[in-house]
Amino acid sequence: MSIKNKFFSSVLSTLIGTSVLLISVPSYASDAGAFIGGVFATKLLQNSTRRADAEQQQAYASQAPVQSASNSPQQRISELDKLAAGGYITPAQYKTKKQAIIDSM
């Protein structure tokens, strides 16, 4: 679905860019101007689409994961290891949280 949307967005932006260019440029201009205008419009649309996608992903990632009480200490430490390996938490935070998990056993 996303690929179709991007394809149609690029086609639409090319058409818009071409028509805007044709309106603002005299009719004796070469086709290169229309092509460049279409490329420029496509790039602008792709950048705005990427930015919107990134904002959606960031909003989704910022939602706090639901922690269930059934997670064993081993599972919690494993998740903590993944966070530390990914660079999402500092070594000090890792050490503190791991000790808290161990103390809760």
Contacts in CASP RR format, 6 or more apart in sequence:
PFRMAT RR
TARGET T0000
AUTHOR 0000-0000-0000
METHOD contacts of the structure
MODEL  1
MSIKNKFFSSVLSTLIGTSVLLISVPSYASDAGAFIGGVFATKLLQNSTR
RADAEQQQAYASQAPVQSASNSPQQRISELDKLAAGGYITPAQYKTKKQA
IIDSM
5 49 0 8 1.000
6 46 0 8 1.000
6 49 0 8 1.000
9 45 0 8 1.000
9 46 0 8 1.000
9 49 0 8 1.000
10 42 0 8 1.000
10 45 0 8 1.000
10 46 0 8 1.000
12 45 0 8 1.000
13 38 0 8 1.000
13 41 0 8 1.000
13 42 0 8 1.000
13 44 0 8 1.000
13 45 0 8 1.000
14 38 0 8 1.000
14 39 0 8 1.000
14 41 0 8 1.000
14 42 0 8 1.000
16 41 0 8 1.000
17 34 0 8 1.000
17 37 0 8 1.000
17 38 0 8 1.000
17 40 0 8 1.000
17 41 0 8 1.000
18 34 0 8 1.000
18 37 0 8 1.000
18 38 0 8 1.000
20 37 0 8 1.000
20 41 0 8 1.000
21 33 0 8 1.000
21 34 0 8 1.000
21 36 0 8 1.000
21 37 0 8 1.000
21 38 0 8 1.000
22 34 0 8 1.000
25 33 0 8 1.000
71 79 0 8 1.000
73 101 0 8 1.000
73 102 0 8 1.000
73 104 0 8 1.000
73 105 0 8 1.000
76 101 0 8 1.000
77 98 0 8 1.000
77 101 0 8 1.000
80 89 0 8 1.000
80 94 0 8 1.000
80 97 0 8 1.000
80 98 0 8 1.000
80 101 0 8 1.000
83 89 0 8 1.000
83 94 0 8 1.000
84 91 0 8 1.000
84 94 0 8 1.000
89 97 0 8 1.000
END
